[in-house]
Amino acid sequence: MPKTIPPAVKVPAEQARAFLLSQHALAASVHPPGAEGVRALLRQLRHIQLDPLDAIGTNADLVALARVDGLVRGDVYRHLYPGHAFEHWAKERCLLPADAFAHYRERSLEAPWWRHATRIQRLPAAVLRAVLEEVEAHGPLSAAELTDHGAVEPLDWSGWKGTAKATSMALEVLWTRCDIVVCGRGAGGKRYDVPHRALPEVARVSPGYTTEEGFLRWALRERVEAAGLLSRGAGAHWSMLSPVRGSELPDTLVAEGLLEEVVLPGASRRYLAPAGFRSRPVMAPDARMRILGPLDPLLWDRALVKQLFGFEYVWEVYKPEAQRRWGWYVCPLLHRGQLVGRLEARVKEEVLHVEKLWREKGVKWDDAALDEALARHAKACGARKVRRPRARVG
């Protein structure tokens, strides 16, 4: 007999905001500085979304710099690789904690547009074997350090071209299958190795199930932990788990007491939250202003951000310039539990140039807190100076 689904929990907006800020380690500094803090942060967040654009640090840099002291740009990769993290599809491509690898090794997700089967069709099996054997024998290696196996027909996503190099495509296939993992990132690009060297403590661990359902039960609970409040409505916050959203699984986990369903005042949307989330410790926001990356986990659900924080955010990096309201790479500013503004900046010639700066209407604006945030960020990016305009109202 199916279990009864308990009624949704009604959570006041103030309580939901406080929970999200603490869940995402944005209320106050709770992790130690340096490598130990970065590793603890990934264990807490579960997913750190990756993006290659680097105006004032990549998105992963920005996520770490907003929460952990004693870091410079690139430390998020240096402190996690190898041994503490791997990359795979979750909320798009993410850094994931090492303890998740056994689950992915057995039942990994594939991005719907990734076209894994097409890659395999275009690659001779002998090339896949040769690349895997070379990484096994001599890794860690970058694509440029591997033997060149000639060209293949590249994939085309409406004008976006994939690699035409057989070796690079083989790495993509082997990475998707978890036969190899990314074990480093740097100026030479991603470096690859086999799991038993890069993740020796977890590579041989079995997650204890063999079914697709078992993997999806685990993956949904991980996503809810990563989101804090996961809207049951469609959106980018579901990403690779989109097919799960409309299945019976969310209701099943709520009925089993493994997740809770939540409603917020004045809205019809329903959310999934971790079981017992209301009893988790909540930190009071500190006085530090934080520069958030465009793909920070707090910002995954833009509708939720608008509802709880009154902040409208759209990442306009892929919009034509004429259609942008704000700018190319604009980062929100978080202060004392509020999203108080946004900025667009770049590092050029050892100067952190804040090219545009806006404050939200009706917020209490603290120039001193902003200057401190910019000084910290400039130091992390290797910049000696900061140049910024006055804040204008958005």
ChimeraX attribute file (.defattr): number of C-alpha atoms within 10 A of each C-alpha:
attribute: neighborCount
match mode: 1-to-1
recipient: residues
	/A:1	3
	/A:2	7
	/A:3	11
	/A:4	11
	/A:5	15
	/A:6	13
	/A:7	12
	/A:8	15
	/A:9	15
	/A:10	13
	/A:11	14
	/A:12	13
	/A:13	16
	/A:14	11
	/A:15	13
	/A:16	18
	/A:17	19
	/A:18	18
	/A:19	22
	/A:20	19
	/A:21	20
	/A:22	21
	/A:23	24
	/A:24	21
	/A:25	22
	/A:26	27
	/A:27	25
	/A:28	18
	/A:29	18
	/A:30	15
	/A:31	17
	/A:32	16
	/A:33	14
	/A:34	17
	/A:35	19
	/A:36	13
	/A:37	22
	/A:38	28
	/A:39	20
	/A:40	17
	/A:41	23
	/A:42	22
	/A:43	18
	/A:44	16
	/A:45	21
	/A:46	24
	/A:47	28
	/A:48	26
	/A:49	25
	/A:50	21
	/A:51	15
	/A:52	9
	/A:53	11
	/A:54	15
	/A:55	17
	/A:56	23
	/A:57	21
	/A:58	20
	/A:59	23
	/A:60	26
	/A:61	25
	/A:62	24
	/A:63	31
	/A:64	26
	/A:65	25
	/A:66	23
	/A:67	24
	/A:68	22
	/A:69	18
	/A:70	14
	/A:71	24
	/A:72	19
	/A:73	22
	/A:74	18
	/A:75	19
	/A:76	26
	/A:77	20
	/A:78	15
	/A:79	19
	/A:80	22
	/A:81	19
	/A:82	22
	/A:83	19
	/A:84	24
	/A:85	27
	/A:86	25
	/A:87	22
	/A:88	26
	/A:89	21
	/A:90	26
	/A:91	24
	/A:92	20
	/A:93	17
	/A:94	19
	/A:95	25
	/A:96	23
	/A:97	23
	/A:98	25
	/A:99	20
	/A:100	19
	/A:101	26
	/A:102	18
	/A:103	21
	/A:104	18
	/A:105	20
	/A:106	18
	/A:107	19
	/A:108	19
	/A:109	18
	/A:110	17
	/A:111	17
	/A:112	10
	/A:113	7
	/A:114	14
	/A:115	12
	/A:116	16
	/A:117	9
	/A:118	11
	/A:119	19
	/A:120	16
	/A:121	9
	/A:122	15
	/A:123	18
	/A:124	13
	/A:125	11
	/A:126	10
	/A:127	17
	/A:128	19
	/A:129	12
	/A:130	16
	/A:131	22
	/A:132	19
	/A:133	13
	/A:134	15
	/A:135	20
	/A:136	19
	/A:137	11
	/A:138	12
	/A:139	20
	/A:140	22
	/A:141	18
	/A:142	20
	/A:143	19
	/A:144	13
	/A:145	13
	/A:146	17
	/A:147	12
	/A:148	14
	/A:149	16
	/A:150	10
	/A:151	14
	/A:152	17
	/A:153	14
	/A:154	16
	/A:155	18
	/A:156	10
	/A:157	10
	/A:158	6
	/A:159	7
	/A:160	8
	/A:161	10
	/A:162	13
	/A:163	15
	/A:164	14
	/A:165	16
	/A:166	24
	/A:167	23
	/A:168	21
	/A:169	26
	/A:170	25
	/A:171	23
	/A:172	19
	/A:173	21
	/A:174	19
	/A:175	18
	/A:176	22
	/A:177	19
	/A:178	23
	/A:179	16
	/A:180	26
	/A:181	29
	/A:182	25
	/A:183	28
	/A:184	23
	/A:185	16
	/A:186	10
	/A:187	5
	/A:188	11
	/A:189	11
	/A:190	16
	/A:191	20
	/A:192	23
	/A:193	26
	/A:194	25
	/A:195	24
	/A:196	16
	/A:197	17
	/A:198	25
	/A:199	22
	/A:200	15
	/A:201	14
	/A:202	18
	/A:203	20
	/A:204	13
	/A:205	13
	/A:206	13
	/A:207	18
	/A:208	11
	/A:209	12
	/A:210	12
	/A:211	10
	/A:212	11
	/A:213	12
	/A:214	14
	/A:215	19
	/A:216	18
	/A:217	16
	/A:218	13
	/A:219	21
	/A:220	21
	/A:221	19
	/A:222	18
	/A:223	24
	/A:224	22
	/A:225	23
	/A:226	26
	/A:227	27
	/A:228	24
	/A:229	26
	/A:230	24
	/A:231	23
	/A:232	17
	/A:233	14
	/A:234	11
	/A:235	15
	/A:236	14
	/A:237	24
	/A:238	24
	/A:239	18
	/A:240	18
	/A:241	21
	/A:242	15
	/A:243	9
	/A:244	15
	/A:245	18
	/A:246	13
	/A:247	10
	/A:248	9
	/A:249	15
	/A:250	21
	/A:251	20
	/A:252	17
	/A:253	20
	/A:254	22
	/A:255	18
	/A:256	16
	/A:257	15
	/A:258	15
	/A:259	23
	/A:260	25
	/A:261	26
	/A:262	20
	/A:263	21
	/A:264	21
	/A:265	12
	/A:266	9
	/A:267	8
	/A:268	8
	/A:269	14
	/A:270	18
	/A:271	21
	/A:272	27
	/A:273	25
	/A:274	23
	/A:275	19
	/A:276	11
	/A:277	16
	/A:278	13
	/A:279	8
	/A:280	12
	/A:281	11
	/A:282	18
	/A:283	17
	/A:284	14
	/A:285	18
	/A:286	13
	/A:287	14
	/A:288	19
	/A:289	25
	/A:290	26
	/A:291	26
	/A:292	27
	/A:293	26
	/A:294	25
	/A:295	21
	/A:296	22
	/A:297	22
	/A:298	23
	/A:299	20
	/A:300	19
	/A:301	19
	/A:302	17
	/A:303	17
	/A:304	21
	/A:305	17
	/A:306	14
	/A:307	15
	/A:308	18
	/A:309	16
	/A:310	14
	/A:311	18
	/A:312	13
	/A:313	18
	/A:314	13
	/A:315	17
	/A:316	17
	/A:317	15
	/A:318	10
	/A:319	12
	/A:320	9
	/A:321	12
	/A:322	7
	/A:323	10
	/A:324	14
	/A:325	11
	/A:326	20
	/A:327	19
	/A:328	17
	/A:329	19
	/A:330	23
	/A:331	25
	/A:332	22
	/A:333	22
	/A:334	22
	/A:335	22
	/A:336	17
	/A:337	20
	/A:338	19
	/A:339	23
	/A:340	23
	/A:341	23
	/A:342	21
	/A:343	21
	/A:344	19
	/A:345	20
	/A:346	16
	/A:347	19
	/A:348	11
	/A:349	11
	/A:350	14
	/A:351	17
	/A:352	25
	/A:353	21
	/A:354	17
	/A:355	13
	/A:356	17
	/A:357	22
	/A:358	19
	/A:359	21
	/A:360	20
	/A:361	12
	/A:362	8
	/A:363	12
	/A:364	12
	/A:365	15
	/A:366	13
	/A:367	12
	/A:368	10
	/A:369	15
	/A:370	18
	/A:371	15
	/A:372	14
	/A:373	17
	/A:374	22
	/A:375	17
	/A:376	19
	/A:377	24
	/A:378	22
	/A:379	18
	/A:380	20
	/A:381	22
	/A:382	15
	/A:383	18
	/A:384	12
	/A:385	15
	/A:386	17
	/A:387	12
	/A:388	15
	/A:389	11
	/A:390	11
	/A:391	16
	/A:392	12
	/A:393	12
	/A:394	12
